[in-house]
């Protein structure tokens, strides 16, 4: 569960950073 949340947050962060 924690891994899923971390991955989601990371994906969102990366997406915003390299949007």
Backbone torsions as a table, in degrees:
resi	resn	phi	psi	omega
1	UNK	NA	-48.4	179.7
2	UNK	-61.1	-41.2	180.0
3	UNK	-61.0	-40.9	-179.0
4	UNK	-62.2	-44.7	-179.3
5	UNK	-64.0	-43.9	-179.6
6	UNK	-60.6	-44.5	-179.5
7	UNK	-62.5	-40.5	-178.7
8	UNK	-64.5	-46.2	-179.4
9	UNK	-64.4	-41.1	-179.9
10	UNK	-62.9	-44.5	-179.8
11	UNK	-61.4	-42.7	-179.4
12	UNK	-64.9	-42.6	-179.8
13	UNK	-64.2	-46.5	179.7
14	UNK	-63.6	-41.9	-179.6
15	UNK	-61.2	-40.6	-179.8
16	UNK	-71.3	-38.0	-176.4
17	UNK	-70.3	-39.0	-177.9
18	UNK	-110.5	33.6	-178.3
19	UNK	-77.3	NA	NA
